[in-house]
């Protein structure tokens, strides 16, 4: 048994050493970039910022309702997404078809509009304000900030550099004329130290989604093996009752610090990398929270396109956008001003909302509850989320939960059992986004900084030890007789 344990310890030491050499830079990058991500998220256009940049609708030019305007697309019923806003100074319907394709239809003539030009994109971006004296426009199909598939239906883009003090760049979809993204010099610079290295988000790699996913899974999987071997070895080599001559650890110098950092912070570091590995959804174990098209269609029902008269209730001088949402076969018109304040016509009644919610999963009993405070699954993280919401819990085999906006009837999120498990295996251990901590930000910040710096201590001391080991190997090889 002693021989077996001695051999096991030797292979454990060798395995941890070489796994650490292979992944040490990744560990250091992950923990240090994670600190940046606590304060600077990946560039995104928030809903509040999107609405704030829209101009009030020119109602005198809205001559066609959705029923008449969308005949050019051969549509008679509500598509997956439909809204009315201005493109330049002209009112248009922004349409998302069942195929995911986007179309823009004039609310004056019903004509399907084509792509916008460079000059039109510049005018649209400048209309949002804050432009400097010499803005420039660059055509972009995919770049570092629009690399994900969520932008595919809007490509290509006209990127308008506003020449302002913040170095703002606005991405205007050449297809629809909508501003899809806004970045600043500050966000772009910090993301090269945050999200990009943390997610291995290099454009040539991330543009190939399947390859990127495999790379992250393998790199984090190997790193996880290194963390496990280090944690086992660290506890094995620790002596509290019968100390070594040097103390509780047999190592000296940098090795001593690496051992002690690893004993104190190794479990947390393993938790970080394991939950990060799980975030890539290995073997597709978990389902996401985004509503599926089938669920959204079941909630909306077979709703016919409304006429021009339906817009009257929300046609105020301050309205910048109108969305058309289906609920149980009826269309509700939701007008919003630049501040996000909404008017809904006709109002969504609790009875209609509950009846439509029950049709999400026919044959499954539904327990409904209106939440006025966040729960463990509907909560903000680097964003805002509406309250109150209607939470619907079904007794289907997947134990599905749905969250609906009681004001508009919109399906905001759905989670089955696997999605809720993922919340506790990824989000909770990776971001420590427990309500008791996030409601007291200084406590959360201090905890996250402490844990990440412990992880950085393990990684950086390991990098030094690995470098020293590699330097010793080369002279030894050169000294061998030939």
Order of alpha helices (4+ residues) and beta strands (2+ residues): alpha-alpha-alpha-beta-beta-beta-alpha-beta-beta-beta-beta-alpha-alpha-alpha-alpha-alpha-alpha-beta-beta-beta-alpha-beta-beta-beta-beta-alpha-alpha-alpha-alpha
